[in-house]
Amino acid sequence: MQVQVNSNHIQGSETLQEWVGSAVTSELSRFEELLTRVEIHVSDENAHKGGDQDKRCQIEFRPKGHQSMSVSHKAESLRLAVDGAAVKARHALEHLTGKLQARVISPGLLDDPLLDEGTGADRDALIEEEFLTRQERLDGD
């Protein structure tokens, strides 16, 4: 997973980049195999002026096989902005992976988009075979 940190109106030192990168990757570590790229943008929206909620962190991430996703969080400190955005990114990925998990679409059928168990024709053949086996049992009674 590639991690890139960008800063705007904030002194972009190597220490800042390491801290922001590690804070976000530790929050998203559970999804490391799913992510190809994470781009983090930290900024001070009021530049050198003070103000509430003027620190912003935006995280753009790309799950394998899906479009890029983006979350952002504003706070009074950079630490809170980064932590808030990282939590939002984790929640977005939890939501995405929850949708991707296997689910029953009707009795006896399983829809799992992560597993490629063959073509639709293979599945239809198995259903037909199961139907014919049940019919033979019923005819035998």
Salt bridges, closest charged atoms under 4 A:
GLU27 OE2 - ARG90 NE 2.32
GLU39 OE1 - ARG37 NH1 3.39
GLU39 OE2 - HIS41 NE2 3.21
ASP44 OD2 - LYS55 NZ 3.43
GLU45 OE2 - ARG56 NE 3.73
GLU45 OE1 - LYS74 NZ 3.18
ASP54 OD1 - LYS55 NZ 3.40
GLU60 OE2 - ARG37 NH2 3.49
GLU94 OE2 - ARG30 NH1 3.20
GLU94 OE2 - ARG90 NH1 3.12
GLU94 OE1 - HIS91 ND1 3.95
ASP111 OD2 - ARG103 NH2 3.28
GLU130 OE2 - ARG134 NH2 2.87
